[in-house]
Amino acid sequence: MTVSQASFALPRLNIYATGGTIAGSSASATDTFQYETATLGIDKLIAAVPELKKIAEVKGEQIASVDSNDISVAILLQLAQKLHQDLAGDTAAAVITHGTDTLEETAFFLSLTTKTDKPIILVGAMRPATAISADGSMNLLQAASVAVHEDAAKRGVMMVMNDRIGSGFYITKTRANTPDAFKSVEAGYLGLMIGLEPHFYYLPQQPSNRPYFDVSGYKELPRVDIIYGYQSTDTALLDAAIENGAKAVVIDATGAGSLSTPLLERVKELTAQGFPIVRASRTVEGYISVPEDEGTGSGFLNAQKARIMLMLALAQQDDLATIRNYFK
């Protein structure tokens, strides 16, 4: 390659597909609800956005082709390990296409298990690719544009959708149907897309309380279940989770982590025995902190993110005091 050619060489961008609505289709162009997810492969997703070739040297790889509710621990580990391997080389950035229902869980997992200054962007769609007003192609192009932008480095894992740039650590799905489905309710967005140009609100920064877990060589993680808190909750679901093999439990509790009297007493018993229980909240916003003999508060994490944190923490140690520190 000559100096002239090298000066205009496009950055290498890997796009990893996992399925979801962004790869979904329906027999009707007006059907945005009763469609089938994960019907289109990575090659078709890339071919639908020819503008990608103008901004990057694109390589596509199909990691999975599933509804995001079927994203397994094995897929999460494969993604983290693949990113570690590929971004250690001359790949400039990575984009992951993903179903929106559990996108925040994968984004949070990768925030905790990747260690690179290179951009990692998750992207999805709220309407299938066959819809008249499909949002997937523009979302993908914007995600790629952020990924290869010089200002995107050292910001950790991000999500790009609906003209918004969000932190993979803080982003959460707050709407079930419309394209503006994601928010960072406590931390705010990182930036805004104007066409294909990202405008960041802040200088590069990582979440202040983000630990790093090295999952190299891991093939599985300890099972952690989530149960729900409500009026007059008994201990049946908690006990069933433990009997079925859960190594820890997250309770999606009411208010600031409140529990019914019977459930609280059972949590105290299990905590005294060293069994990890994290109490999150059904509310959208807030910080959860509880007395140490009554479990562990999830801090700013919702139940699904607390589950991810707990699985990774348990994979490396089972000391309750050490695990508790991850949620402060």
GILIN-V510551 format. One record per pair of residues at least 12 apart in sequence whose ideal C-beta (glycine too) atoms are under 6 Angstrom apart, sorted by the first residue. I is the first residue (numbers start at 1). J is the second residue. If there is no record, write none. Layout:
BEGIN
i;j
I;J
I;J
END
This chain:
BEGIN
i;j
10;56
10;57
11;56
11;92
11;148
12;57
12;90
12;91
12;92
13;56
13;58
13;93
13;144
13;147
13;148
14;59
14;86
14;91
14;94
15;60
15;95
16;61
16;63
16;96
17;42
17;62
17;97
18;63
18;64
18;98
19;38
19;64
19;65
19;66
20;37
20;68
20;98
20;99
20;124
21;37
21;99
21;125
21;128
22;97
22;124
22;125
22;136
23;38
23;40
24;36
24;37
24;128
25;39
25;128
25;129
25;130
26;128
26;130
29;130
29;132
32;127
32;131
35;128
37;67
38;65
38;66
40;129
41;62
42;60
42;62
46;60
48;137
49;137
49;140
49;141
51;141
52;144
55;148
56;148
67;99
68;98
68;99
68;101
68;102
69;101
71;102
73;221
76;109
77;215
77;218
80;113
80;215
83;114
87;116
87;118
93;118
93;119
93;147
93;148
94;120
95;121
95;143
95;144
95;147
96;122
97;123
98;122
98;124
100;124
100;181
103;122
103;124
104;171
104;172
104;173
105;304
105;308
107;122
107;157
107;159
107;168
108;305
108;308
109;308
110;157
111;156
111;157
111;168
111;169
112;213
112;312
113;213
113;215
115;212
117;153
117;154
119;147
119;152
120;157
121;143
121;146
121;147
121;158
121;160
122;159
123;139
123;140
123;143
123;160
125;139
126;179
126;181
135;179
139;161
142;160
142;193
143;160
145;196
146;160
146;198
149;198
151;200
154;204
155;204
156;206
159;171
161;182
162;179
162;180
163;193
164;189
165;190
165;191
166;184
166;189
167;184
167;190
169;207
169;210
170;184
170;187
171;184
185;284
185;285
186;285
186;300
211;326
213;312
221;311
221;315
222;247
222;311
222;314
222;315
223;245
223;246
223;247
224;248
224;307
224;310
224;311
225;241
225;246
225;249
226;250
226;252
226;303
226;307
227;251
228;252
229;251
229;253
229;254
229;259
232;260
233;260
233;263
234;262
235;262
235;263
235;266
247;314
248;276
248;310
248;314
249;277
250;278
250;280
250;303
250;306
250;307
251;279
252;280
252;282
252;303
253;279
253;281
254;282
256;288
257;279
257;281
257;288
257;290
257;297
267;294
267;295
268;293
268;294
271;293
271;295
274;320
276;320
276;323
277;295
278;296
278;298
278;306
278;310
279;295
279;297
280;298
280;302
280;303
280;306
287;299
287;300
296;324
296;327
298;327
299;327
309;326
313;326
END
